[in-house]
């Protein structure tokens, strides 16, 4: 078996995020270049195409040829190593992946894999594990953690590391080294230690919003209070600790845990420009839909919103408009910020459209977290386009009378029936065939997903915007235009003359993002940590959001009456252009 070779000196687990996983000064360029550049390019293109089609038996011979012909392309080494690993040629996969780490790669579009260096380190560990070299596998896993690999919770259930499942060091790496005979309080203290260690390991520039001294003092206060707190109250304290760091990708999911799971009120709140309203409710409370929320307990709603901000780590205050309604629905948060004293029942004061007030008491229920809430469809109205197909990741409608294509992009993910790349090609084809002059991209419901799949859509939209002078690209944005969707918005804002309509966006162009997953070993509480810096604009871009060129807000009356003021504004602008021609 081959020896374990590390590509550069190890780093501490709490190293800064800008430490590179390779060394540019020890890898000199090769003097060997292809004799026939055209033939090399054709082979490379074909190999990449086969890899993206998962035809590895066809891809591997070509990849072997191109990496021998030219040794300085990290993309081809990555594909070769990944292909060897899938083909169970583990001894060949390891040096190929090491070479890819040494050179670096950003290739994307290959199904079921990703190319960050720390992911490649886990692949190397997987190869060593398959070869029965446990110590080398553990060493590479440790190295991946040191370079901020963010999915350690998946290791225990991974079939690729079954042989290591009982290894003590492996359990520690996976965050599941549980000591015996610990008291309840000791277990929570261990979870607190783990959370702090993961923040230090994963978080980019963790102490830009709160000083490290203040953070450490807060940790100590929580530790001292644990004996006097219930499990749910401890989880709330953990939420406030993570919230103190700022950044919208810091979040604890307060359900699905072994201990301290939260409950939720059976209503959904939303903040319109005229206040907070109930927009959805369980069958028992459906009569409350459309009611304006005046108070929770004895506290005016505006004050409650200010109080829950302490657990809402965010990129800007648009995210407070988006997510504060979610936290208002969690009784344990309301209790934690001092608005209520109990969690089983919560009192609300609401008013109807005539101003008549009612006092109601809601009983909390267990819930499953399936993502952050979106403005729901109307139940008794014909829904406008933006509410009609939220469950679809993306869809398209042509309006011939307006010479308009409406594209709603609700989630950065793939549909089984049509990939985002195929959908992007369909947009271009239809826009060209029908000579579409106005294209609306609606990002109001899109809070992100897998950003690596976005480039085909970005190219299609930029091509439309630049193809004909009369073409107009409109982008509708709002408070929960966030994460990967915000990266798309930033690109369109930077590279085109897209007309942005709606509210300010839910993030900054340059922001701390990504999602480093963690799961606390004893309680099973899980969540996210902001693990990467995204510079989607120039370095001097300090905007706190991307502001609309056409500011449009939404009132409760417009929503409940199925009106869309953003599309109304766009139709008005299109009409102006028509008259000017």
N, C-alpha and C positions, 0 to 999 in steps of 0.2 A: 504494500500500500504506500501511497505517496505521503510525504510529510506535510504538516500544516504550515503554510507560508502566509505570513501577514504582510500586507502591502505597504504599511507605514506604521510608525510608532503608535501604540494605543493611546487613547485620550481618556480623561476622567469622565464619569457619567454626567457631571454637571458642567461640561465644557460649553463654551459659547456656541451658538448655532452656526456661526460663520466659519467654524473650523472645517477645512476641507478633508475629505476622506482619502485624498491622494496627494502626491507631491509632484508639482510640475517641473521641479528642478532635477529630478533623478531619471526622468524619462526623455531621453534625447530622441529626436525624430529619426526614422530609418532613412537610409540612403537608397533603399530599394523602392522603386516606383514601377507601376505596371508598364510593360513594353507596349501594350496595346490598350490605351486609355478607353477607347470606345467599347472594346470587348469587356474590359473590367466593369465599366458602368452598366452594361447590359446584364452581366452576371449578377452584379450587386442588386440591381432593380428587381430581377427575377427572384433572387433569394429572399428579399424583403417581402415581395408579394406572396411568395409561398408561405413565409412565416405568418403573415397576417391572415392567410387563409387556413392556417394550422396544418399545412401539408409538409410536415417536417421531414419525411423521408425524401422529398424532392428538394427541400431547402438545404438540408445538411451538406450534401456534396458540393453545392455551390458555395456555401459559407466556408467550407474547408478550403476551397480554391481561392476565394477572394481574401481570406485572412492570411494565406500564405503569400499571395501576390502583393498585398499591401497590409502592413501590420499596425498602422497607426489610426485605425478607425474603431472607436469604442463601440459603435452601434453594431458592427458586424461581429465583433467578439462577444457582445452580449447575446445576440441571437444564436451564435454558435454554442455558447455555454448553456443557454436555456434549452436549446434543441437537444443537446447531448443529455442534459438532465432528464428531460421528458422521455428520451429514448433509453434511459437507465445506463448510459455510458458515463458513469459518475467520475471515473478517474480522468476522463477527457474533459468533462464539464468544469472541474475545479480550476485548472490553469486558464481556461478560456474566460471564466467569470472573473478570475483575479486580474487578467489582462484588461477586461472591460472596466473594472474598478480603477485600475491604474490610469486608464485613459479618460474615463468618464463617458457617459452616454445619456441622451435624453429621448431616445427613440420611443415612439408610442404607437398605438393602433394594433398591437399584438394582443389577441384575446387572452384573458385570464392570467396576465402577468403585468408587472411594472418594473421599471428600470432604475429607480433610485439606488444609490450605492448600498444603503443599509438593507434594502430588500435583496440585493445580490449577495450580501453577506449571509443572509438567512438561507438563500439557495445553496451556498457553499456548505453551510452547516447541515442542510438536508442531505447533500451528497455524502458528506463524511458519516452522517448517521446511517445512511443506507449501506455504506462500506464497513460498518461496524467499528468505526474509529470515534468512539464516544467523546474522548477528551478533545479532539480536534473540533468536533461538532459543537461542544460546549464553549470552546474558545471563540469560535466564530459567532455564536449567539451572543456571548458577552460583548464582543466587538460591535455587533449590530446595535445592542442597547446603548453602548457608549456613544455611538453615532446617531442616537435618538430615533431608533426604530420604534414605531408607535403602535404596534399591534401585539404586544407580548401576551395579552390575554388569550390570544388564539392558539398559543403553543400547546396548552394542555389537551385540546381537542383535535390537534393536527395529527392525521394518520402518518405523517412523515417523521414524527418524533416519538412514536409509540415505544420504541426500544429504550428511550430515555425517561419514560414516564415516572419511574420509581426513583430516579436519581435525585439526590438531595440538591445538588447544584442546579440541576435542570428546573426543579420546582421553584428554587429561588429566582432563577432567571424568568420563569413564567409568572412570578408574583404570587405563588401559591405554596410557599414554604410555611405551613401552619404548625405552630408549636402546640404541644399537648398541655392540657390542664391549665389553660389561661382563664382567668376570670372574665366576666363580661366587660368590665372596665378596661382590663388589660388588652382585650381583643380590639376595642375601639381605639385605644392608644396606638396599637400596632397599625391599625388602618390609617390613623392620622399621620403617623410617621411615613407610611407608604405613599399617601397622597402628597405630602410635602416633598418626598424624594422624587416622585414622578414630575411634580411641577419644576423642580430644579433640573431634572434630566431633560425634559421635553420642551419646556416653555422658552420661546424666544424672548430675550430681554424682559425677564419676568417682572423686574422691579422698576419699570418706567412709570407706573401709575401709583404705586405704593412703595415706600422705601423698604428695603430689606429689614431694617430694624423694626419698623412698624409691623411688617408681616410676621416676623419672628415673635413679636410680643402678642400678636393676635393668636398665633399657634399655641403659645403658652397659656393664654387665657382659656382657649378651648380645652386644652389638656386638663387644666385644673377644674374646669366645670363639668367634665364628663360624668363623674359619679352622681351629680345632681340632676342630670338631664335624661329624658326618655330617649329611646333610639331615634325617633323621628326628630326630636329637638337637636340631637347630635348631627343628623344629616343636614338639617337647616344650617347649623353652624359651619359645616363643611361647604355648603353652598355659598354662604357669606364670605368664607375664606377665599374661595375661587373667584367670587364676584369682586373681591377687593383688587384683583389683578387687572380688571378691565378686559377688553378684547372680546369680540363677539363669539369666538370659537371656544370660550371657556364655559363649560356647562355640565352640571350634574343632572342625570336623568333620575328623578326621584321615585322610580317605580321599578318593578321587576327584581328587586334586591331581596336577599335573605332576611335582612333586618332593616327596619326603619322606612319601609315603603310608604309613600304618601298616598292620600286620597285626593279626590277632585270634586269640585262642585259640578252638578249636572247641567251646567249652562256654559255657554261660550260668550265672552265679552269682546267688544271691538270698540276702538276709539275712532269716531268720526269727527268731523270738524266742529260738530255741535255737542260733543260729549261722548260718554261711554254708554253703550247700549248692549242689550242681550240680543245676539244674532242667531243663537241656536240653543236648544234645550232638549232634555229627554222628554219622553211622552208626558210624564207627570207634570212637568213645568212648562210645557209648550205654550201655554197662555201668556208666558212672560216675554216671549220673543217680540221685539219691537219696543220694549219698555226701556226707558232711560234710567241708568243707575245713579242715584244721588248719594247714597251712603252705604258703607259696609260696617255693620255694627253701628257705633255712634260717630264714626269718622267720615267726614266728607270724602267723596271719591278721589278728588284731586290730591288730598293729603295721603290717602292710601297708596296711590300711584307713586308719589314721591318716596314713600317708605319702602316699597318693594324694590326700588332701584338698587338697593344694597346687594341683592342677589342676582341682579341682571347685569352680568359682565357684558359689555357692549362696545362696539366700534364708534358709535355716535348716538345722538338722542333720537334719531329715527328708529333705531332698534328698540328704544324704550317704548315708542308708540306701538311697535310690532309685538314685543314680547311681554310688556307689563300686563296686558290682559290675560296672558297665560298664567303668570304668577298670581294674579288676583283670584284665579280659580283654584288655588291650592290652599286649603285651610291651614296646613302646617306652616306655610309662609306667612299667612295672615296672623297666625298666633306668634310666630317668631319675631315679626316686626312690631308687635304690641297692639294690633288692631282688634283682635279677638282673644278670648281666654280659653276657648275650647275648640276642638277640631271636628267633632261629630256633626254639629249644626252651626250654620252661619246665617246671621240676619242681614237682610238687604232692605233698603228703602228705594223704591222705584217709582217712576211716574209715567203715565201714558201720554198720548199725543195731545190730550186736552189739559195736561198739567195736574191731573188727579193723582195723588200719591198713595202708595200701598206698601205695607210692611209685610215681607215674606220671610220665611225661614227655610233654608235649603239643607237637605241632608246629604252629606258627602258620600261618595261612592268610590270603590276601587277603580283603577283605570289602567289601560294599556297605552304606553307612549308610542305613537306611530309617526311622530314628527311634529314640528311646530304647527300651530293652527293657522289655517287660511280662512279668508272671508268665505263663508259657505254659500252654496246655491240657495236661492229662494224656493220655498216649498209651495207657495200658492201663487206664483207669478211666472210669466214667461221670462226666462232668464236672458239677460244680455249676453253677448258673445263671451265676455271675460269671466262669466260665472258658469257657462254652459258645459264645459268639458275639462274641469280642473283635474280629473282623475287621469287624463291623458298626459304623458310627458311632453308631447308636442303634437300639434295638428295645424291644418291649413284650410282656409276658406277663401274663395275668390268672390269678390263683389263686382260684377261687370259694370254696374251702373256708376260706380265710383272709380273704375279702373284700378281696383285695390286688391291686394293680397293681404289677408290677415293671418299672421303666424303667431300662435300662442305657444310659448316655451315655458312649461310649468315646472320641469324637473330635469336636471342634467343627468340623465340616465338613458339607457337603451330600451326601446320597445322590442319585444320579441318579433313582432310582425314586420318591423322596418327599422333598421339602424338609423342613428342620427346622421351618419354620412349619407345613407341612401335618401333620407328625408331632405337633406340639404341639396342633393342633386335634383330632387323632384321640385324643390322651390325654384331653382335656377331654370329648369326645363320649362315649367309652367309660366314663369315670369317672362321667359323669352318667347315662347309660343304665343302667348296672349298679349304680348307687348304691354305688360303691366308697368304702370308708371309710379304707383304708390304702394309701398310695402310697409306694413305695420308689424313690428316685432313687440309682442306683449310679454314683459318680464315681471309683471306685478306679483305673481304668485311664486316666483322662482327663487328659492333660498339656497340653491346650489346642488352639489352632487359631484360627479366625476369630471373634473375639469379637463382631463386629458383627451376627452372625446369631442371637445368643442371646436377645434380648428376647422373641420369641414364646413360647419355652419358659419363661422366667422368669415371664411373665404367666400362663401356663397353670398352673404350679405354685403360684403365689401365690393364684390363683383357687380352686384345689382346697383349699388350706390354710384359706381364709377362708369357703368356701361354706357349710359345715355345721360346727357346733361339735364333732361327734364325729369329724370327719376328722382323720387323723394323717398328716403328711408326715415321712418318714424320709429322711435323706441319708447314704449310706455314703461315707466319704472315706478317703484314705490318703496315703502318702508321695509318690506322683506325681499327686495332685490339684493341678494347677499351671496357671499362666497363665490363659487364657480360662476354663477350667473352674473355676479358683479365684475368678474374678470372679463367676461364677454362684453358687458356694458362699457368697461374702461377701454377696451380695444376699439370698439366702435366709436366711442367718443374721441379717441386719440387719432384714429386713422381715417375717419370719414367725417362728412358734414351731417351726420344723422341728427334729426330734430328730436330732442328728448322731451317727453311729455309726462306730466304727472307730478309726483312728490319727489323730494330729495331721496337719494338712495340710502340703503341701510348699512353702508360701509364706506370706507375711504378708498380712493384709488390705490394708494400704497398702504398696506395694512398687515397686521399679524393675523395669519389665517391657518388653514389646514386643520386637521383634527387628529391629535394624538390621543388614542383611546387608552383608558385605564379602567381597571376593575379592582376594587379594594378586596384584599384576600379573605377577610373574616365576614364582613357584612354583605359582600357582593354588590355594593353600591358601585355604579359605573358612570362614566362621563367622558368629557372631551377636554383637551388642553390645546391651546394655540401653539402649534409646533413649528411654524415656518413663517418667514417674512415674504410677502408677495409685493414686488415692485411692478405694478401694472402700468405705471406712468413714469414720467421723468423724475429724477431724484429730487428736484425742487418742488414737486407737486405736493403741497401740504393741505389740499382741500379736505374738509371733514366729510364731504359726501360729493356725489356728482349731482349738481343742481339741474333742474329741468329748464329748458329754454322756453317751454310753455307750461307754467305752473298751473296745476289743476288739482283740486282737492275734492273729497267726497263727503257729502252730508248724509245723515241717516235717512232723510226723506228721499234723496236720489237713489240710495241703495234699495230701500224697501219698495220703491216704485219702479225698480228695474231700469233705472237710467244710468248711462255711462258717460259722465261729463268729459272724460279723457278722449273717448272716440268722437264725441260731439265736437270737441275742439279740433280734432284732426280733420273731420269732415269740413269744418268751417275753413281751415287753412287750405285744404285741397280746392274748395270752391273759390277761394281768393286767387290761387294760382291759375285756375281755369279762366277766370275773368280777365286776368292779366295777359293771357296768351292771345 
